[in-house]
Amino acid sequence: MATEAESTGFAIHPMDQFVVKPLFGQNNIEWYTVTNVTMWMAIAVLAITALLVWGTSKRAVVPSRSQSIAELLYGFIYKMVEDVTGHEGVKYFPYVMTLFLFILTSNLLGLLPMSFTTTSHVAVTVVLALAVFLGVTILGFVKNGIGFLGMFWVTSAPVAVRPVLAVIEVISYFVRPVSHSIRLAGNLMAGHAVIKVIAGFASLAVVSPIVIGAVTAIYGLELLVAVVQAYVFTILTCVYLRDAVGGAHH
Amino acid sequence: MEGEVAQLALMGKYIGAGLATIGLGGAGIGVGHIAGNFLAGALRNPSAAPAQMANFFVGVAFAEALGIFSFLIALLLMFAV
């Protein structure tokens, strides 16, 4: 990375923020090594637990601020699961809620200066997406049996084009986990890299006021992206769940 | 000779990464199309708009995913190849 930084002319390389480093001095990273990814994931989980447990511990009819945040989040996701997957899908609400809160908290924590965005790594998001993909596929076969494959045979289309559509449907089904994970990681990585690239221009005294304004504006945009991407990931999970629990006819 | 080949490969890598980002323009067109049409529809029938927000975001997500793929190709060319 050091040589790359010299060749591109940035004092701080914009991709340096994504480097996974061990927290306690070891040089090689094994599967059990405590890295900054581990730390920020743990912080995210602690933050969620603190919000939900501590926020609702002093329950009141007139909610405090933390209680009303926790309740609003719960109500928002519950309504989304119910609207998108229907009554059958409400059973899987805890999983969807967990996914949403983890992604949202990781995205927002990543916006703190000097922090690390765990969800900007494809390795993290691909696990989340594969869990959804495998879960939905298994659930579909358990619920509908072999009839789950009927999802690929579009009965509303003319018979002649059905085989072609079936091929396309199968391909698009298997691209799901790819796009599901890359979307989240790509959006966050791109946004954070853009902030750092623009911040790199601040070393030129002439343009630095403009740069500071631009970074502030993009930071606002990134706040929006962090929330919207968590929402999109969750709602796509719900859409995939609908295929499994409700079948195509819903 | 060896060095020249390496230089040429490096040049190809950077040009390819630059070309790959053109794909993001397509995603921009797609997302703008969805947002514009959503707004047009929402202004015609504002009472139906809130119920369609979820569909709107799903549509934007699908359109955007393809742009993100080309961004991924650019990143792979820059840092992985």
Boltz contact constraints between the chains, C-beta under 6 A:
constraints:
  - contact:
      token1: [A, 179]
      token2: [B, 65]
      max_distance: 6.0
  - contact:
      token1: [A, 182]
      token2: [B, 68]
      max_distance: 6.0
  - contact:
      token1: [A, 182]
      token2: [B, 72]
      max_distance: 6.0
  - contact:
      token1: [A, 183]
      token2: [B, 65]
      max_distance: 6.0
  - contact:
      token1: [A, 183]
      token2: [B, 68]
      max_distance: 6.0
  - contact:
      token1: [A, 186]
      token2: [B, 68]
      max_distance: 6.0
  - contact:
      token1: [A, 186]
      token2: [B, 71]
      max_distance: 6.0
  - contact:
      token1: [A, 186]
      token2: [B, 72]
      max_distance: 6.0
  - contact:
      token1: [A, 232]
      token2: [B, 57]
      max_distance: 6.0
  - contact:
      token1: [A, 232]
      token2: [B, 61]
      max_distance: 6.0
  - contact:
      token1: [A, 235]
      token2: [B, 54]
      max_distance: 6.0
